[in-house]
Amino acid sequence: MLIHPWDAPHSDAEWQQWLAGHDFGQLAVNGLPGEPPHVQPAHFAYEPDHGPHGRVITHLARPNPLWPALEADPDVLLSVVDDYVYVPGPWQAPPDTPPEHGVPTSFYAAVQLRCTARVVDDPAEKAELLNHQVAHFQPDGGSVPAAPGEPPFGRMLSGIRALCLEVTDVRAKFKYANHKPQEVQERIAAGLARRADPRDAEAHTHQLRRRQAP
């Protein structure tokens, strides 16, 4: 992922705060020789207090075809993208340039977590990680905790494998034209507010927030 200086996060707190509100992404695993990479959509829970960069916990079905590749190479990438919009060319036209000469682009926020994966098959640890993940999505409870040998979920534990992903590096990007002249940025902001398509409000918020940041 190309990250220009003007698209880089202003601090770790910026991407951490954004990631705290996102818990669905795509896990990329290097394929075995002669195979393409595996890309697995998945819900996950990011726990920032584990290790220097935090950790991610998730789980997948035991029949998932990515396990041999993951065990051969535990270096994986979790990609999370949201708040993306299409920006028409006329909105981007430089000052004193015909609108039809403007170059269209995409706005988006993205965080990529490079991780070392550890597969968990021990029933007790697997249940503990699963309960952590469920607690993230259901803070008010409502489900019986998983426990080996205990109904109703104990017998289902053998059908999944848990993943503990230790984050080793983070790359983040907030692409919202903050390097453009003020006139162009104001034109884009007005266009997003007027169009009001899905995610336009989020993109507008990012654009204004990053313009106002020191």
C-alpha positions in Angstrom: 0.0 0.0 0.0 1.5 3.3 -1.1 1.3 5.9 1.6 2.2 9.5 0.7 3.3 11.7 3.6 0.1 13.7 3.5 -2.0 10.5 3.8 -0.1 9.0 6.7 -1.7 9.1 10.2 -0.8 12.0 12.3 -0.2 9.7 15.2 -0.7 6.1 16.4 -3.7 7.3 18.2 -5.4 8.2 14.9 -5.3 4.7 13.5 -5.9 3.1 16.8 -9.1 5.1 17.4 -10.3 4.3 13.9 -9.5 0.6 14.2 -11.4 0.5 17.6 -14.6 1.0 15.6 -13.8 -1.7 13.0 -13.8 -5.4 13.6 -14.3 -7.0 10.2 -11.5 -7.4 7.7 -9.7 -9.7 5.3 -6.9 -12.0 6.4 -4.3 -12.6 3.7 -2.2 -15.8 4.0 0.6 -16.7 1.6 -0.3 -19.6 -0.6 1.7 -22.8 -0.8 4.1 -23.0 -3.8 2.1 -22.8 -7.0 -1.0 -21.5 -5.2 -2.4 -18.0 -5.0 -2.7 -16.3 -1.6 -5.7 -17.1 0.6 -7.9 -14.1 1.4 -10.4 -14.8 4.2 -13.1 -12.4 5.3 -13.5 -12.5 9.1 -14.8 -10.8 12.2 -12.0 -10.2 14.7 -11.3 -8.5 18.0 -8.2 -6.3 18.3 -6.7 -6.1 21.7 -4.2 -3.2 21.9 -2.9 -4.0 25.3 -1.2 -7.3 24.3 2.4 -6.7 23.2 4.0 -3.6 21.6 1.4 -3.4 18.8 -1.4 -5.5 20.2 -2.9 -8.7 19.1 -5.9 -9.9 17.1 -8.1 -12.9 18.0 -10.4 -14.7 15.6 -11.5 -18.2 14.7 -12.2 -20.1 11.5 -13.9 -23.4 10.6 -11.6 -26.5 10.8 -12.4 -27.4 7.1 -11.1 -24.0 5.9 -8.5 -24.7 3.1 -6.1 -22.0 4.3 -4.7 -24.0 7.3 -1.9 -25.9 5.5 -0.6 -22.6 4.0 -0.9 -20.8 7.4 1.0 -23.5 9.2 3.7 -23.4 6.5 4.1 -19.6 6.8 2.6 -17.8 9.8 3.5 -14.4 8.5 0.0 -12.9 7.6 -1.6 -9.6 6.9 -5.0 -8.4 8.2 -6.4 -5.6 6.0 -9.3 -3.3 7.1 -10.7 -0.7 4.8 -13.8 1.5 5.2 -15.1 5.1 4.8 -14.4 4.9 1.1 -16.0 7.0 -1.6 -15.6 7.9 -5.3 -14.6 11.5 -5.9 -15.6 12.8 -9.4 -13.0 14.4 -11.5 -14.6 17.9 -11.6 -14.4 18.1 -7.8 -10.7 17.6 -8.0 -9.9 20.1 -10.8 -7.1 22.5 -9.8 -7.9 26.2 -9.5 -8.1 28.0 -12.9 -8.5 24.6 -14.6 -11.7 23.5 -16.5 -13.7 21.2 -14.3 -13.7 18.5 -17.0 -9.9 18.3 -16.7 -10.0 17.2 -13.0 -8.8 13.7 -12.2 -11.2 11.4 -10.3 -9.9 9.5 -7.3 -10.9 7.4 -4.3 -10.9 8.4 -0.7 -10.6 5.7 2.0 -9.2 4.8 5.4 -7.1 1.7 5.7 -5.2 -0.1 8.4 -3.0 -3.1 7.6 -1.7 -5.3 10.5 1.2 -7.5 9.8 1.0 -10.4 12.2 2.6 -13.7 13.3 -0.2 -16.2 13.5 -0.5 -18.9 16.2 -3.0 -21.6 15.6 -4.8 -22.7 18.8 -6.2 -26.2 19.1 -6.1 -26.7 22.9 -9.8 -26.9 23.9 -9.4 -24.8 27.0 -7.4 -22.0 25.4 -9.6 -22.1 22.3 -12.7 -21.6 24.5 -11.0 -18.7 26.3 -10.1 -16.9 23.1 -13.6 -17.6 21.7 -15.2 -16.1 24.8 -13.0 -13.0 24.5 -14.1 -12.5 20.9 -17.8 -13.0 21.8 -17.5 -10.6 24.7 -16.2 -8.0 22.2 -19.3 -8.3 20.0 -21.8 -9.0 22.8 -20.7 -6.8 25.8 -24.1 -7.2 27.3 -23.8 -11.0 27.3 -26.7 -13.2 26.3 -24.7 -16.3 25.3 -23.5 -19.1 27.5 -19.6 -19.1 27.6 -17.9 -21.9 25.7 -16.3 -24.5 27.9 -14.7 -27.9 26.9 -17.2 -30.7 27.5 -19.9 -28.4 28.7 -23.2 -27.8 26.8 -24.2 -26.2 24.6 -21.0 -25.2 22.9 -18.4 -27.6 24.2 -19.0 -30.2 21.6 -18.7 -27.6 18.8 -15.2 -26.5 19.8 -13.6 -29.3 17.8 -15.2 -27.8 14.6 -13.2 -24.6 14.8 -9.6 -23.5 15.3 -8.7 -20.3 17.0 -6.2 -17.8 15.7 -4.0 -15.6 17.9 -2.3 -13.0 15.7 0.6 -11.1 17.3 0.8 -7.7 15.5 4.4 -7.0 14.4 3.9 -3.9 12.2 1.2 -1.5 11.3 0.6 0.5 8.2 -2.2 3.0 8.1 -3.5 5.5 5.5 -6.2 8.2 5.5 -6.5 9.3 1.9 -8.6 12.5 1.9 -6.8 15.0 -0.4 -5.3 17.0 2.5 -2.4 18.0 0.2 -4.8 19.8 -2.2 -5.3 23.6 -2.3 -7.9 24.9 0.1 -10.2 25.8 -2.7 -10.2 22.3 -4.0 -10.7 20.8 -0.5 -13.6 23.0 0.1 -15.1 22.0 -3.3 -14.7 18.4 -2.4 -16.2 18.8 1.0 -19.2 20.7 -0.5 -19.7 17.9 -3.0 -19.6 15.2 -0.4 -22.2 17.0 1.8 -24.4 17.6 -1.2 -24.3 14.1 -2.7 -24.9 12.4 0.7 -24.3 8.9 -0.6 -23.4 6.0 1.8 -20.1 6.7 3.5 -20.0 10.3 2.2 -20.6 11.6 5.7 -17.7 9.6 7.1 -15.4 10.7 4.4 -16.5 14.3 4.9 -15.7 14.0 8.6 -12.3 12.5 7.9 -11.5 15.3 5.4 -12.5 18.1 7.8 -10.8 16.4 10.8 -7.5 16.0 9.0 -7.6 19.6 7.7 -8.0 20.9 11.2 -5.3 18.7 12.7 -2.0 20.5 13.6 
